Amino acid sequence: MSGTSAAGFAIRIQESLTFERLFFFIVALAAVLRFAFLDLKLFHHDEAIHAWFSYKLLTEGTYIYDPSYHGPLLYYVTAGMFALFGDSDLVARLVPALLGTLVVALVYPLYRLGYLDKMQALVAALFLAISPNMVYFSRFVRNDIFIAFLTFVLLLALILYFERRQMRYAVLAGLAAGLGMSSKENMPIVLGIFAAYILYLLWTKKVNLPPRQWIRDFVIGVLVMGAVITIFYSSLGVHPERALTWVPDAISHWWEMHEQERLGGPFFFYIILFLLYELPIFALAIVGTAQFIQKGRKKAEVVVQDLQESVEASLTPVIPEKPPFDKREEFFRFCIVWMILSLVAYAYIGEKVPWLILHQLLPVIFVATYAMTKKKAVIAVVSSIFLVLALWHVVYVPADVNEPMMQVQNSEDMREVMALIDASNATAISSDRYWPLPWYYRGDRAEKLSYYGRKIDESNFRNGKFDVVIASDQNSYASLPGFTKKTYNLNYWFSWYDNKNRIPQYYFLRDGKMGNMKIDVFTKNVTPV
């Protein structure tokens, strides 16, 4: 190929790679990463419980808010999906996958509104698309991806209201806030941060509200939020008293969990997760914050210098004019505040669980795109290899993997256990360890299992009724006459105590001993014919 032909080919490639096409490709990539092989892994312990409650809501019409299992929105949405497409692991994960994809797509209106330039929008969308935590928890039946999506919608609604002053955006903000409050008890953290920054903008007169109209719009937004909350927490009117009692119950339960530190960890728990999975994003956010501060200092120095020069030139100092409002700079100032307050809030909260990183990751990604020069964009794209490798390991490896992100994941060993149950006529669960079996053996299949909730006397297995007996390995039977015993992993988690002396090796290999719960499975011996 001649030099002229090569140059022409390069120009055609560059012309075809428009911003819109690149952005569409990133959103398509996000969708593939979230929807592909969606039921590859067994349900996490919590996923099984959430899906089970949703199934009971669908089949029995029973649901009442319990703060231990968070807000009602997830259960109603999942039950609705079961009604439309049938109850399965894949169907339960469809809405989280959709919301995770839409979080990426929502970067586009933020760009169109002028708060991100093209390069920033592409890098932010890319990070959201391939972030290991964003992808993993978009394939996960939990409330957190709901909160992340609704937080983004709320942000856009507030921006649009302040720019266009139309009531419909106040309604949209109220709807997003109400659905968020109906999802999980950490939504007030988001609302508090947003409200505090709005008050700052009003106090500094960087923005203003439409006279008189804003009171009407605010009241309508609050009423919409209150209506949504009332509908969901009253179980669509079945339990109207819960519309009044859910707030004190939620505060009481989660304050107790905070003090108890049931799932505790150091204040830098989430920093460790950022370094493990989101290192390029976290590093660029630190650089972006430093650049923003440095730029602010330079502006302040110029103002001071101009003031000094005016004093030296005349007896009357010239007060510099107020600089024009730069909404892009203000957006990044907000994102830095949002990021810092989120990091501090979740560092303080005693309950340390991996999925809460999502609510810190969203502002961190925006801050990481600050002053996104071509050089920084290249660094961001190249360093994304780290994200892809981490993503592949935690999402697409169909085996038990040693990752803190997974907390308490049901073991792939359970597939073999369930195959034994399927081949049996009746199975006894002689233990209080049995999740995720209620989910996987629901409806007519539940007849196969007898749950005793504890170890029972082995005489119960002499009558030949049960083909399989399952017991906890910590409170098991040495043997059962006529049965063969084998031990399986029920679930697993990253064990700090088994890896703390080999951190560098673990960081690169993600290997080592895992913590786990085990079960003993006794299968009836087959008598030769």
PyMOL commands that set and color helices and strands:
alter all, ss='L'
color gray80, all
select helices_A, chain A and resi 3-16+19-35+45-60+67-69+73-85+89-92+94-105+107-112+118-130+132-136+144-164+167-181+187-203+213-233+242-260+269-277+279-313+327-348+354-368+374-396+404-406+413-423+437-440+443-448+458-461+496-509
alter helices_A, ss='H'
color red, helices_A
select strands_A, chain A and resi 409-410+427-429+449-451+468-472+483-494+514-524
alter strands_A, ss='S'
color yellow, strands_A
deselect
rebuild
show_as cartoon
